[in-house]
Amino acid sequence: MRRLRYLPLWAFIGAGALAVQLYFCLEAAGQSGMFLISDKLSHALGFFALTLWFAALVERRLYLAIALLMLAIGIGIEIAQDIMALGRSTELADVYADGVGIVLALLLSLASRDSWLQRIERWLLRS
């Protein structure tokens, strides 16, 4: 784990974000309607945000583990959608979209030595 003063808070927020992602991915078809973007874009953006968040919590050497965990979650969502029979379709294209979001988030995370959460904490502690 990275040296973060507020790590428990950041981990709690990340777990909440993951719960929200799971809710939206597993709710019955046609329930939400709150997103005006395509399904594939919402998958990519959701997994981009989650991966960017969790990558900020860990050292770079754990990025592959984060990527594999996020991909496993994406695959698990598709399997759950099929099992739950709530009108949601299981699509390999959704997993591909998840993967695009994951890869982009990790590339962005690799662009800097420090995580964006470390920068926020430094800024907060200066204030």
Buried (B, 14 or more C-beta within 10 A) or exposed (E): EBEBEEBEEBBEEBEEBBEEBBEBBEBEEEEEEEEEEEEBEBBBBBBBBBBBBBBBBBEBEBBEEBBEBBBEBBBEBBEBBEEEEEEBEBBEEBBEBBBBBBBBBBEBBEEEEEBBBBEBBEEEEEE
